[in-house]
Amino acid sequence: MAVFSIWESRFPPERAEEGLEVTRAIWEDMLGFAGYLDHEIVRDLDNPGHLIVVSRWESREAADEALELYRENSNAVRANELVSEPRRRVLGTVVGSADPGGAPG
């Protein structure tokens, strides 16, 4: 069962674009990690410095290992320097989903 690693970052307005650039760089790097499946970067429409990354991994172990191996990477360090509050990670799994084409059940 796939595991979702959800990251939330808040960059101040003057650092929003640089924050987005370094976030993109981080997730491009994830392509090389075992167990990585895919990701989406979501930007808050009302606060461009607020980013949420939803990524999928083959397992919790794969997501945790990537976190440990990447912790000292220059992109991760730079992201931590730019944020206005510490970045947060939540791990989860899907417990149900809506059928967008179906009728309410």
C-alpha positions in Angstrom: 0.0 0.0 0.0 1.4 3.4 -1.0 2.3 5.9 1.7 1.8 9.6 1.3 4.4 12.0 2.6 2.8 15.5 2.9 5.1 18.4 3.5 4.0 21.9 4.4 6.3 24.9 4.0 5.6 28.6 4.7 8.0 31.1 3.1 7.7 34.8 3.7 6.4 36.9 0.7 9.9 38.2 -0.2 11.2 34.6 -0.3 8.1 32.9 -1.9 9.7 32.4 -5.4 13.0 31.2 -4.0 11.1 28.9 -1.7 9.2 27.5 -4.7 12.4 27.0 -6.7 14.2 25.1 -3.9 11.1 23.0 -3.2 11.0 22.0 -6.9 14.7 21.1 -6.7 14.1 19.0 -3.7 11.4 17.0 -5.4 13.3 16.6 -8.6 16.0 15.0 -6.4 13.5 12.6 -5.0 13.2 10.9 -8.4 16.5 9.1 -7.6 15.4 7.6 -4.3 14.2 4.0 -4.0 10.5 3.7 -3.4 9.6 7.2 -4.7 6.5 7.1 -6.8 5.4 10.7 -7.6 4.5 14.1 -6.2 2.5 17.2 -6.6 3.4 20.7 -5.4 0.3 22.7 -4.4 0.6 26.5 -4.0 -1.9 28.4 -1.8 -3.8 30.8 -4.1 -4.1 33.3 -1.3 -0.6 33.0 0.1 2.0 32.1 -2.5 4.7 31.4 0.1 2.5 28.6 1.5 3.4 25.3 -0.3 2.1 21.8 0.3 3.8 18.8 -1.4 1.9 15.6 -1.6 4.2 12.7 -2.5 3.7 9.0 -2.8 6.1 6.3 -1.7 6.1 2.5 -1.9 6.4 2.3 1.9 6.9 4.3 5.1 10.4 2.9 5.2 11.3 4.3 1.8 9.9 7.8 2.7 11.8 7.7 6.1 15.0 6.6 4.5 14.9 9.4 1.9 14.3 11.9 4.7 17.3 10.6 6.6 19.6 10.5 3.5 18.5 14.0 2.3 18.5 15.8 5.6 21.9 17.5 5.0 21.4 18.1 1.3 22.0 21.7 0.3 18.5 22.1 -1.0 17.0 20.9 2.2 19.3 23.1 4.2 18.4 26.1 2.1 14.6 25.4 2.4 15.0 25.3 6.1 16.8 28.7 6.1 14.2 30.4 4.0 11.0 29.3 5.8 9.2 31.5 8.3 8.4 28.5 10.5 9.7 24.9 10.5 8.6 22.7 7.6 6.3 19.9 8.7 5.8 16.4 7.4 2.8 14.1 7.9 2.7 10.5 6.7 -0.5 8.8 5.8 -2.4 6.3 3.7 -5.7 6.5 1.8 -8.7 5.2 3.7 -11.3 5.9 1.1 -11.8 8.0 -2.0 -14.6 9.6 -3.9 -15.6 8.5 -7.3 -15.5 11.8 -9.2 -17.7 10.5 -12.0 -20.2 8.6 -9.9 -23.4 9.5 -8.2 -23.5 10.1 -4.4 -23.7 6.9 -2.5 
